[in-house]
Amino acid sequence: MSTKKVKKRRGRRGRGKAYFTHIHENAIIKYASTTDLREREFLYVNYIGPVFSEMVDKIVYTYKFTNLPNIDDLKSECKIWLTTILNKFDPSKGSKAFSYFSVITKNWFIHKVKHNAHRARREINFEDNVSSKEMRKLVSHNTYVQDREKVEFWKLLNEQIEVWKGESTKPNEKRVAEAIKIILSEPDAIEIFNKKAIYLYLREITGLNTKQIVNSLNKIRVKYKTFKIEWDS
């Protein structure tokens, strides 16, 4: 009896992944590699659009983004936004289309959750705590320097990761470095994950096991430590 239950669970899990197949993967690769508008329209209408729609719906349900206000509008907005970055997908960097776009979609909704929570806190603070003196401070406060420094940090780090990829002779290190770039592509949209969640992301994007990822990460950590010391100084 227990054997039958295990088989059923495996069957359900297999069917759950079947909606995004190699057919959709190839359609996205073709879309990104062509500039023919008719071919792009055909690929999107017949293959990419429907599978993106299902992917967004599943991610919203799985990660409980359904609690967001106007979630139906947000899902539509996300699906439209995905079409604007389709041509940015580069299969030569080692990641699969499903991993690439699912990570980006999750980060997009995480950003919406954080933005919504921040707006709610700001409204509460405004109503309950802001005095006229505090309002004057708020108006006169300029965060340009901090914002500019943040932008420069992420820009330089991305450039440095490319350098590390070029210096590495091992494919696994290149794949892990590229996966880190994908995860950090929108740093403000990334929640404070625990270590296990980060490793799950890296495994999903690279196709490597945990031991292979850890070995590559240890070498990247050493390089990052040097980079951070130089940045701070």
Protein Blocks (a to p, Z undefined) as FASTA:
>chain_A
ZZmmmmmmmmmmmmmmmmpcfklmmmmmmmmmpcbfklmmmmmmmmmmmmmmmmmmmmmm
mnopmmpghklmmmmmmmmmmmmmmmmpcfknopafklmmmmmmmmmmmmmmmmmmmmmm
mmmmmmmmmcfklmmmmmmpccklmmmmmmmmmmmmmmmmmmmmmmpcbfklmmmmmmmm
mmmmmmmlpccddfklmmmmmmmmnopafklmmmmmmmmmmmmmmmmmmmmZZ
